[in-house]
Every structure is written in C-alpha cells, then in structure tokens.
Amino acid sequence: MPDYLVTLESAWIIKDVKTLDDAIGIAISEAGKRLNPAAKYVEVEAGMLACPFCDGELNSAIVVANTALVGLMLEMRVFRADSEQHATRIARSVIGKALRDVPLEVKGVSEI
C-alpha cells in the first residue's frame, strides 16, 4: 500500500487585526495550536494565489475593516492508504476533527 501527501486548503477568519502580515501570522499560529497535539504532524503555511495579470504569486489573505480572511495550506502525509480517495478521507477526518467548523477543500494528492 502506497503513501500519499494530501494538501488541503482552509479559510481562517481573524478579527481585530491591522496588517496583512499580522493576520497571516495569527492564522498560522491559531491553526497550529488547534492541531497540536492531536495532529502535530500537519504542515501549516500561508496559501498563495496566482495573479491573473502578471502570473506572479500573491498571498491568499485580505484585511477589510480590521477583519482578515486568510487562506492556509495544510499538508499531511498519509501512510499505507488503499487509494488517493482513501488518503483524502483520512486527512480530512484527522484535520477536520482538530479544526472544527473550518472549511476544508482538497487541493492535491500525490503518491510519495
């Protein structure tokens, strides 16, 4: 049975924040706290979007009226899964239990 790397995207809301960098830092910190110790092996980083005009990368975060919406990328290695769908279900289950009420979307699954 192969091992897989599952990447999920999450939306995180931060209130009472002034700058984009602060919002990203707080979102990563809060996600890490909620994942620890149950799923401390999940990698958390800020998401990136492709700019439609210059093909560069932009942070997937926005601050409006001292409230931020930050896109986070969560990567988890799933060992000995039957298939890509099985690995995805395992990752969504483990991460979803730790991050209750946080929307998750599968962005990629690759065999390692």
C-alpha positions, 0 to 999 in steps of 0.5 A: 500500500502506497503513501500519499501527501494530501494538501488541503486548503482552509479559510481562517477568519481573524478579527481585530487585526491591522496588517496583512502580515499580522493576520497571516501570522495569527492564522498560522499560529491559531491553526497550529495550536488547534492541531497540536497535539492531536495532529502535530504532524500537519504542515501549516503555511500561508496559501498563495494565489496566482495573479491573473495579470502578471502570473506572479504569486500573491498571498491568499489573505485580505484585511477589510475593516480590521477583519482578515480572511486568510487562506492556509495550506495544510499538508499531511502525509498519509501512510499505507492508504488503499487509494488517493480517495482513501488518503483524502478521507483520512486527512480530512477526518484527522484535520477536520476533527482538530479544526472544527467548523473550518472549511476544508477543500482538497487541493492535491494528492500525490503518491510519495 
